[in-house]
């Protein structure tokens, strides 16, 4: 599977082939320049409409709407009004200068972003667009990929300078690649063809994704347009009730007030919120094998189970417990320089929670227990405290909900352990 980079002016020339046999496409901005990302999203949608296919562009940047600023006929109502307040999609959609393209903005501000992204109506819309061979473009922050109750046929990442050597660094895009979603990158400039291969961090370890420049003709004469006759009808179908079962997509959210606390000794103690994800495996035994290799190399590692979809689980291997992003970046560089991980591996992850298994007065007794737990199939590790004592922990979780899943998945190995969910504190390692 290739992650291809297209210069923005070249998208028009390849739109017909790029979007062939695809219906639902997520456009997600990585650009710090929001004006460029907004213009790029419109350019991509208009290029698609110029191929003659009926096209809808929906702004799902619900916290900070973007696309209305460049819409031909922006409306005050939008997708929030349709999904949450019962408005007809026909009445919240406006037509672009190209009659093949319709736009739906955010509309009424809402604090219930997940209720929109998780709405069951998306699946119905998707079926309608597929039936009519129309295109549905969703302009969505990368974090929204975790909450959207719809599987895109393609993800277009807007990155002015490409992914760079980290290819890609955004953890939500990494997760999307792990789940097998096709992806391309739209850049502001032509990237040189360096022929490098980069491994997808968080994937199945052996899965490599190439970055390759695609040489395309420059922006040419627009194709003849076909008048839109069905998009509004498709968009205006009956709504479905909300699906309240989604997860919070904000991986940095912490519900620390509901967690048991650990007695903290006097002296400076860090909150160890960051880890490095070095791999993710579809099989638990493969994840344990990776954990054992790191353990034998003296690297503090652990495993966390994360739902891949309703029927499967990823087993993520994490290294380290450090207090901030700068420390995590430094740890990642040490791992790379020591060849513990590859030069493009290592996703920074905010994982403030862990299960506390026990405390020990010194590191010797703590290491002894960790070795015993390892032999029993528990990926435990040690965090040292300023007074010389140590905590034996298991897991590195973004949220308490993730911890519950890991607890149930690994119950066969550690069901008899006494454990309590805590916020990680101690001396960074």
N, C-alpha and C positions, 0 to 999 in steps of 0.2 A: 504494500500500500504506500503510495507516494503523497507527501504533502507538497503540493506544487505552489509556486509563487507566481502571481500575475501582476505586472504593472497596471495601475488603474486604467490608463488610456487603452490598454489592450483587451479589457474585459468585453467590450462591445463585439470585437471580432471573434471571440470564442464563446459568446453567450449561448448560441444555439446548441453547440455540442456540450458545453459545460452543464446546462440545465436539462438536457435531454433525459427523459425517463426519471426526472426528479420533480417533486411537487412542493414539498415543504422544506424551506431553506432558512436557516438561522444566519443572520448577519450580526457579528459581535465585534464591538470596537475595542482595540487595545491601544489606540492612539491617545496620547495626552492632549493633543489638539482636537477638541471635540468638534470644532467647525469642519476640520478636514474629514473626520469620521462621518459626520452628518452628510456632507457633500458626497463622500464616497458611497455611502449607503444608497442615496438617491441615484447616483450614477449606475450602480449595479442594477437596481430595480428598473430604471429606465432602459438600460441595455437589454434586459430581459423582455420588457414590453415591446421593444423595437423588433424583436424576432417574430412578433405576431401572436404570441401567447398572452392570454388574459392574465393579468398580474395584480396582486394586492400586496401592499406594503403596510405593515402594522408596527407602530412604535410601542415597544414593551419596556422602554426605560421609564418605568412607572414612578420612580422616585425623582427623576430629573429628565423630563421629556426633552427630546432633541429635534425630531424630524419635522415638527410643525413649522419651524422657522424657515424651511425651504419648500414647504408645500405650496402648490399653485392656488388651492382654495382651502385653507385650513378652517376647521370647524371648532366650536367650543366643546362639543361632545366627542366621545371616542370609545375605545375598547372597554374602559371601566364602566361607562354608562350602559354599554350593551351587555356585559357579562354580570355585573353586580346589580344593576338597577332596571334591567328589563327593556332597555331601548332596542329598537330594531337596528341591526347592522347596516341595513340599507340607509338609515337616517343618520348614521355616524360616519359613513364613508363619503369621501369627496373624490371627484375625478381630476386626474392630472391633465396637462395639455395633450398628452398622448392618451387617446380614449381607451387604450388597453390597460392603463394603469389607474388603480384606485388606491387611495390612502386613508388609513384610519389612525388617528392620533390617540394619545392617552385619554384625553377628556378630563373628567372630574378627578381631582387629586384623591388618592386613597392611601390609607395606611395598611391595606390588606393586599399587598402585592402578591403574596402566595396564593390568595384566593383566586386571583385572575390567572396566574400561571398554571395552577393546578386544576383549572376548570375542566369539567368533562366535555364541554362543548368543543374543545380543540380537536378531539378525535373525530367528531362529526364533521367539522369543517375540513379536516384533512381528507376524509372520505369523499367529500363533495368536490374538492379541488382535484383529487386524483381522477374521479369519474369524468370531470370536464376537461382534464388535461391542462388545468390552469396552474399558476404558480402562486404560492403563498410565502411571502418573505416576512420574517419576524426579526425586528431590530431589537436585540436583547443583550444586556450585560452578561459577561461570562458567568457570573455567579448564578444567573437565572437558568443556566443549563441544567442545574441539579433539580430545580423545582418544576420546570416545564413538563406538563403531562402529555408530551408529544415527542415522538422520536423523529428528528429531522433527517431528511434524505441527504443533506449536505450542510456543513458549517463553513461559512466564509468569515475568516478572521481578518479584520482591518488593522494592519500593522504597517505604518509608513515605511519603516526600515526593515521589514521582514521579521522573522523570528530571531535571527541572529544565531550564535553558536548554541544557545540553550534550547532551542527548537522543540516545542514552545515552553516558555517558563511559567505561564499562567497555570495554576493547578487545576482549574476547572476545564481548561482545554486539554490538559493531560488526561484528566479523567474521561473526557469525551472520546479521546483517541483510544484509551484503554477499553472503552465500551464498544469500539468498532465503528464509530461514526466517521464517514468520509469528511475530509477537511481540505480546504485550499486557503491560501493567504493572498490578500490583495495589498500591494505595496504602493508607495508614492513614487518609487524609482525602480529602475531595472536593477536586479541583483545579479552580481557576477556568478557564473556557473562554476562553483567550486567543487562540485561532485561529491561533497561530503555526505556520509550517512550518519544519521543520529538516532540513537535508541530512544524509544518512547518511555520515559520514566513512568513508573506505575503500571507498565504493561506486563506481558508475560515473560519478561526477562530476555527471551530470544527474539522478540518481535522488533525489527528495525524499520524505521521510516526514513526514506530518502527525502532530501530537499533538492529539488531540481528546478532550474529556470525553464519556463516554457516560452519559446520564441514565437510571438504572434504578430500578425499584421497590425499596423497602427489603426487608430479609430477611423472607420470608413463611413461611407454614406449610409444613413439610417435606412433600415428596411421598411417597406410599405406596411402600414398598420391595419389591423382588422378591428372593427368597432366592437366594443365590449357588449355582449348581450346576456351573459349568464352569471358573471361574478357577483352582482348585487343579489340575484336570486339565491345563489349558494350561500352568501354571507347572511342572508336574512332568515334562515331557518330557525325553528323553535329552539329555545335554550334548554339546557339540562341543569339539574341541581348541582350545587357546588360539591366538589370532592374534598372533604375536610381531612383526608388522611395523609397529606403530603408532609415532607420534612422541611425544616427551616434550612434554606440554602446558604445562609450566612455562616461560613465555617469558622468565623472568628467569634461568634456569639458564645458567651459564657453564662451559665446559670449558677453562679457560685453560691448564691444565697441558699440554694436548696441542697447543697452538698455538705456532708460531714466534714469537719475541719480536723487538721492534724495539729497536735501541740507543737508549737514552734519554740525552740530554745532561744535564749538570748543571743544577740549578735546578728550581723547582717545575713539575711536569708533571701535568696531570689525566688520569685515566682517563675517556675520553669515552664513557660508556655509553648516553646518551640521545639520541633523535632525535624529530622530530615527523612523524608520517605525515599528509600533507596530502591524499592521494588514493590510490585503487587502481583500476587499469584492467584490463579483460579483454583488451585488445589492446596489444601492445608499442609499436606506432607511436603510439598515443594517449599512452602514458606518456612516450615520448621527446618528444613535442610539449609536454607539460606541463613536462618537465624543461628544455627549451629556453626556454620562457617564463620560468621561474624564473632560469635562468642569465643571460638577457638583463637581468633585473631586479637582477642582482647578488646573488642568493640562492643560497647553496651547497646544492645538491640532488643526489640520486642516486636510483637505481632498484634495487629488490630484487625478485626473483621468488619467489613463495610458492605452493606447491601449493594450489589451491582444492579439488580432489578428485582422484581417480585419473586424470582425463582432461583437466584444465584447470588454468590457472595464473593467479594475480593478479599484476599488476606494480605494486608499491607505490612511491609517490613519497615519499621522505623528505627532510626539511630539517634541517640543523644537526647539530652534534656537541657535546654539553654534558655536564658531569660528574654532574649529579644532577637529581632531580625538580623542585626549586625553580627551577633554571636553565632547565629545559625549559618549565615553566609561564610563566616570564618571556619566553622566546623566542616561545612561542605567542601571548602577548598582544601582543608587538611585531608579529608577522605579521598578527594581526587588526586592530590599530590602523592599520597601513599598508595595509589592504585586500588584502594578499597572499593571505589565505585568508578565508573567510566567518566570521561571528561565532560559528558553532557548529562550525566545522571545526578539525581538529588533534587527533589522538590521540597521547598520550604513549607512546613505545615504548622498551623496553630493548633496545638494539641494539649490543652492545659489540664486535662483530666487523666487519672489513672486509678487502678485498684491498688490500695495499700494492703499488702499481705502480712507484713510483720515489721517490727523494729528491732534493732540489735545495738548493743553498746559499742561495738567496734566493727570494722570492715571485715575482719577475719571470719567472724561467725556469720556475718551477712553473706559473704561470698560462699561459705559452706552451704548455706541454705539455698542460694541461687543455683549452685551446681546440682543439688539434689532435686530442685524443682525442674531444672532443665532435663534431667534424666526421666522425670515423670511426665514430660511433655508440656511444661508450663514455661513460656518465654519471659521469665522474670529478669529484673535488672535492679541495680543498686543506685540510690541517690544518697550522697553523703550530706550530713548536717554539720554546721559550724562547731558543735561541741564534740565531734568525733564519732557520734552515733550514725547509724545508717538506716534507711528505710528500704525495704524490699518491695518493689512495685511491679505491676504487670499492666501492659497496655499503654497506649498513648491515644487519647480520644479527643475529637473535636467537640463532642457534646455528650451529655449523659445518655441520650438515646443510642448513640454509637456504642457506648459502654455496655448497655443492656444487651445489644446484639452479640457483642464479643463474649459476654458472660454466658449467654445461652449456647453459642456455637462451641465454646471450649469447655462446657460444663462437664463433659465426659472425662476430661483430664483433671480439672480443678474443682469439681463439684463439692468436695469436702473441705476446701480451703475456707478459712475465715477471711473475708475481704470486705473493704469498705471503699466507696468511691470518694476520692479526694482531689483537691487542687494541688498539683505538683509544686513542691517548694524544696529548697535545699541549695547545694552548691552545683553550679553548672558543670556538665561533663559531656 
